[in-house]
């Protein structure tokens, strides 16, 4: 739109309005410089013209500066999942505050030229923000962000949450050991939590996550009737009250709004397989072969309190007894299914035969692998969140 003229309230003075694009400003600049040179040649000592020229040049320079600015903000040491319109990706998580005591974290959907993300580290940066010269796609930012300088760098304590935790005590009261211990796992990328409350499994969202602040919402759990129901009820009640956290010496402390300790967790070691297997699982492979997602996927629920299993083989519901369960051994007996006939019984039959071969188990990240006597994989499951 070039240079626009806009009258003031008195109609006597006309001011230049900033041009929208740098290319237009370049043309304006060259024109101004030409006329300054011309008038200096013709009327070198004419003070009025020199003042006008200086004023116009000042307006132009001010106009140019309005199309870019520098800002300072903090970037977190992890990247949450975000929706970019064309699909999900991982975005930067930033706080537009100079002081971390006043943190306010939000997703940042643009790239920063010259910035190198480091997982686990907070970075304070100065960034140049410039209006894009040319038109951009609908899902792209109209601004370009360029790193000017990295001002500070420190560890991001929140990444320490991304572990498997086992409950040690509730409100300073140590738990009894005659029932499964509640567990808690953080997924910072998805801003979610999941775990087992001692009987029922649960999932939820991380609503707020600061350097010390944390809150949860949309907590959902299965609805089995449990022997230690009072413990589970107390656990869920405490989770809802959590407002802050601390991680120190492989322990996680969750506190309420008054700073009162509600839950204490210890980091779960790799030997706590009996806790992890007490969950709900969806089959992904039978004897090493992926399951066709067009069919009903078999499922398995392991209840270590009752030493029972429940599930569906892709057609019939079934139940069974856990005969042996250690940190590595896992055998099942007395499997009893319903007797419904389905159009395609191939997957149900293969799954049922594979269950009878199970003797041991291992974990590969979030995958539960059941093996036969020779250590060969017969079934593989993914945790159901």
C-alpha positions in Angstrom: 0.0 0.0 0.0 3.1 2.3 -0.1 3.1 5.6 1.9 -0.2 6.8 3.1 -1.0 10.3 4.2 -3.3 10.9 7.2 -4.5 14.4 8.3 -4.4 15.3 11.9 -7.4 16.8 13.8 -6.6 20.3 12.7 -6.0 19.4 9.0 -2.8 21.4 8.9 0.0 18.7 9.3 0.2 15.5 7.4 2.2 12.5 8.8 3.5 9.5 7.0 2.0 6.1 8.0 4.5 3.2 8.1 4.7 1.0 5.0 3.9 -2.6 5.6 6.7 -4.3 3.7 10.5 -3.8 3.8 10.8 -3.7 0.0 8.4 -0.7 -0.1 10.3 1.0 2.6 13.5 0.6 0.6 12.0 2.4 -2.4 10.7 5.2 -0.1 14.2 5.5 1.4 16.0 5.8 -1.9 13.4 8.5 -3.0 13.9 10.5 0.2 17.7 10.3 -0.1 17.5 11.5 -3.7 15.4 14.6 -2.8 17.7 15.4 0.2 20.7 15.4 -2.1 18.8 17.5 -4.7 17.8 20.2 -2.2 21.2 20.3 -0.6 22.6 21.1 -4.1 20.0 23.7 -5.0 19.4 25.4 -1.7 22.3 24.4 0.6 21.7 27.1 3.1 18.0 27.0 3.2 17.4 25.9 6.8 13.7 25.2 6.3 14.3 22.5 3.7 17.1 21.0 5.8 14.8 20.7 8.8 12.0 19.2 6.7 14.4 16.6 5.2 15.7 15.7 8.6 12.2 15.3 9.9 11.1 13.1 7.0 14.2 10.9 7.4 13.4 10.5 11.2 9.9 9.4 10.4 11.2 6.9 7.9 13.7 5.4 10.3 11.1 5.2 13.1 8.8 3.5 10.6 11.4 0.8 9.8 12.0 0.0 13.5 8.3 -0.8 14.0 8.6 -3.9 11.9 11.0 -5.7 14.2 11.7 -5.9 17.9 13.7 -8.0 20.4 12.1 -10.0 23.1 13.4 -12.1 26.0 11.8 -15.3 27.3 12.6 -18.7 28.8 12.4 -22.0 26.9 11.8 -25.2 28.9 13.8 -28.4 28.8 11.1 -30.5 27.3 8.7 -30.2 24.3 5.0 -31.0 24.7 2.9 -32.3 21.8 1.0 -29.6 19.9 -1.4 -29.4 17.0 0.1 -27.5 14.1 -3.0 -27.9 11.9 -1.3 -30.3 9.5 -0.8 -32.8 12.3 0.8 -33.2 15.8 4.4 -32.4 16.5 6.4 -31.2 19.5 6.5 -27.5 20.2 8.7 -25.4 22.4 7.3 -24.5 25.8 8.1 -20.9 26.8 7.5 -18.4 29.6 7.5 -14.8 28.5 8.9 -13.5 31.7 12.4 -12.3 32.7 12.0 -13.7 36.2 11.2 -17.4 36.6 9.5 -16.6 39.9 6.7 -15.2 37.7 6.7 -18.1 35.2 3.7 -18.5 32.9 4.3 -21.4 30.5 2.6 -21.6 27.0 3.2 -23.4 23.7 5.3 -21.7 21.1 4.4 -22.8 17.6 7.2 -21.2 15.6 10.9 -22.2 14.9 13.7 -19.9 16.2 16.5 -19.6 13.7 19.9 -20.3 15.3 18.4 -21.8 18.5 19.5 -25.3 19.6 17.1 -27.1 22.0 18.7 -29.2 24.7 16.5 -31.6 26.6 16.6 -31.1 30.4 17.8 -27.5 30.3 16.0 -24.2 30.7 17.4 -21.5 28.4 16.9 -17.8 28.6 17.1 -16.2 25.2 17.0 -12.9 23.4 15.1 -13.2 20.1 14.7 -10.8 17.2 11.1 -10.8 15.9 10.7 -9.6 12.3 7.6 -9.3 10.1 7.8 -11.8 7.2 8.5 -10.0 3.8 6.3 -12.3 1.7 2.9 -13.9 2.2 3.0 -17.1 4.3 0.9 -20.2 4.4 -2.2 -20.2 6.6 -0.5 -22.5 9.2 2.7 -20.5 9.4 3.5 -17.5 11.5 3.6 -14.1 10.0 6.7 -13.4 12.1 10.2 -14.6 11.8 12.1 -15.4 15.0 15.9 -15.3 15.1 18.2 -16.0 18.1 20.2 -12.9 19.1 21.9 -14.3 22.2 21.5 -17.1 24.8 21.5 -15.2 28.1 21.3 -18.0 30.7 21.1 -21.8 31.0 20.1 -24.0 33.9 18.7 -27.5 34.6 14.9 -27.9 34.2 13.8 -29.8 37.3 10.6 -30.9 35.6 12.3 -33.5 33.4 13.1 -35.5 36.6 9.3 -36.2 36.8 9.5 -38.4 33.7 10.1 -41.6 35.5 8.1 -44.5 37.0 7.3 -43.8 40.7 6.2 -46.1 43.5 4.2 -44.7 46.5 6.1 -44.8 49.8 3.7 -42.9 52.1 0.6 -40.9 52.3 0.6 -37.9 54.6 3.7 -39.3 56.3 2.0 -42.6 57.0 4.0 -45.6 55.6 2.0 -48.0 53.5 1.4 -51.6 54.5 3.0 -54.2 52.3 0.1 -56.7 52.1 -1.4 -55.3 48.9 0.0 -53.8 45.6 1.6 -50.4 46.0 0.1 -47.5 44.0 2.3 -46.2 41.2 2.6 -43.0 39.1 4.1 -42.4 35.7 4.6 -39.0 34.0 4.4 -38.4 30.2 5.7 -34.8 29.8 5.4 -34.9 26.0 1.7 -35.7 26.2 1.2 -33.7 29.5 -0.4 -36.8 31.0 -0.1 -39.2 34.0 -1.1 -42.8 34.4 -0.6 -45.5 37.0 -2.2 -48.0 39.3 -3.9 -47.0 42.6 -3.3 -50.4 44.1 -6.2 -52.1 42.4 -7.7 -49.8 39.7 -5.6 -48.3 36.9 -6.0 -44.6 36.2 -5.1 -41.8 33.7 -5.2 -38.0 33.8 -4.0 -34.8 32.3 -1.3 -32.4 33.7 -3.3 -29.2 33.8 -0.4 -27.0 35.0 3.3 -27.6 35.2 5.7 -25.0 36.4 9.1 -25.3 38.0 7.3 -26.2 41.3 3.6 -25.9 40.6 1.6 -28.9 39.3 -2.1 -29.7 39.1 -4.0 -32.6 37.5 -7.5 -32.8 36.0 -9.7 -35.3 34.0 -8.6 -38.2 36.2 -10.3 -41.4 35.1 -10.0 -44.9 36.7 -11.4 -48.4 36.3 -14.1 -49.3 38.6 -13.2 -52.7 40.2 -14.2 -53.3 43.8 -11.0 -53.8 45.7 -10.0 -55.3 49.0 -8.0 -52.3 50.1 -10.6 -49.8 48.9 -9.9 -47.3 51.7 -6.2 -47.0 50.6 -7.2 -46.4 47.0 -9.8 -43.8 47.9 -7.3 -41.9 50.1 -4.8 -42.0 47.2 -7.2 -40.5 44.7 -8.3 -37.9 47.2 -4.7 -36.8 47.7 -3.9 -36.7 44.0 -6.8 -34.2 43.5 -5.3 -31.9 46.2 -1.8 -31.7 44.7 -0.6 -28.2 43.8 3.2 -28.4 43.9 6.0 -30.9 43.8 9.7 -31.4 44.7 12.2 -34.0 43.4 15.2 -34.8 45.6 17.4 -37.8 46.0 15.2 -40.1 43.8 12.1 -39.2 45.7 9.1 -37.3 44.6 7.1 -35.2 47.0 3.6 -33.9 46.1 2.1 -31.2 48.3 -1.2 -29.4 48.6 -1.9 -25.6 48.3 -0.7 -25.0 51.9 2.6 -26.8 51.3 1.5 -29.8 53.3 3.0 -33.1 52.2 0.3 -35.4 50.7 2.2 -38.2 48.9 5.8 -39.4 48.8 7.1 -41.6 46.0 10.4 -43.4 45.4 11.8 -44.0 41.9 10.7 -47.4 40.7 13.6 -49.7 40.0 13.7 -52.1 37.1 13.0 -55.0 39.5 9.5 -53.8 40.2 8.0 -55.8 37.4 5.2 -57.2 39.6 3.9 -53.7 40.0 4.1 -52.9 36.3 2.3 -56.0 35.1 -0.7 -55.2 37.3 -2.4 -53.4 34.5 -4.6 -53.6 31.4 -2.9 -54.5 28.1 -3.8 -54.7 24.4 -2.1 -57.4 22.2 0.1 -56.1 19.4 1.9 -59.3 18.3 1.2 -63.1 18.4 4.3 -65.3 18.1 6.1 -62.3 16.7 3.6 -61.4 14.0 1.7 -58.0 14.2 -2.0 -58.2 14.7 -4.2 -56.9 11.9 -5.9 -53.8 13.2 -9.0 -54.6 11.2 -9.9 -57.3 13.6 -10.9 -57.2 17.3 -7.7 -56.9 19.2 -7.3 -59.4 22.1 -6.8 -57.8 25.6 -5.4 -58.9 28.9 -5.9 -57.6 32.4 -3.6 -58.8 35.2 -4.8 -58.5 38.8 -1.9 -59.3 41.1 -4.1 -58.8 44.2 -6.4 -61.6 43.3 -3.8 -63.4 41.2 -6.3 -63.6 38.4 -6.3 -62.6 34.7 -9.3 -61.3 32.6 -9.7 -60.3 29.0 -11.1 -61.0 25.6 -9.4 -63.2 22.9 -10.9 -61.2 20.0 -14.2 -63.1 20.2 -14.8 -64.6 23.7 -14.3 -63.2 27.2 -12.0 -65.3 29.4 -10.6 -65.5 32.9 -7.8 -67.5 34.5 -5.6 -68.0 37.5 -2.0 -66.7 37.9 -0.2 -69.8 39.0 3.3 -68.2 39.4 4.4 -64.6 39.4 7.9 -63.4 40.3 10.1 -60.6 38.9 10.6 -62.8 35.8 8.3 -65.9 36.0 4.6 -65.7 34.9 2.4 -68.8 34.3 -1.3 -69.1 33.9 -3.7 -71.9 34.4 -7.4 -72.8 34.5 -8.3 -70.5 31.6 -12.0 -70.5 31.0 -13.6 -68.7 28.0 -17.1 -68.1 26.9 -18.2 -70.2 23.9 -19.4 -67.7 21.4 -18.7 -68.4 17.7 -17.4 -65.5 15.6 -17.0 -65.1 11.8 -13.2 -65.3 12.0 -11.8 -67.5 14.8 -8.2 -67.5 13.6 -6.9 -64.7 15.9 -8.8 -65.9 19.0 -7.5 -69.5 18.5 -3.9 -68.4 18.1 -4.1 -66.1 21.0 -5.6 -68.8 23.3 -2.9 -71.3 22.4 -0.2 -68.7 22.9 -1.4 -67.9 26.5 -1.0 -71.5 27.4 2.7 -71.4 26.4 3.6 -68.4 28.6 6.3 -69.0 31.2 8.3 -65.7 31.7 7.9 -62.0 31.0 10.0 -58.9 30.3 9.4 -55.3 29.5 10.7 -53.3 26.6 9.8 -49.7 27.6 6.0 -49.7 27.4 5.7 -53.1 25.8 5.0 -56.3 27.9 6.5 -59.4 26.3 5.4 -62.9 27.3 7.8 -65.7 26.5 7.7 -69.5 26.4 10.1 -72.0 28.0 12.9 -71.3 25.6 12.6 -67.5 26.0 10.9 -67.0 22.6 8.2 -64.3 22.4 4.7 -65.7 22.1 2.7 -62.6 22.9 3.4 -58.8 23.1 1.1 -56.2 24.6 1.0 -52.4 24.8 -0.3 -50.7 27.9 -3.8 -49.3 27.6 -3.9 -45.7 28.8 
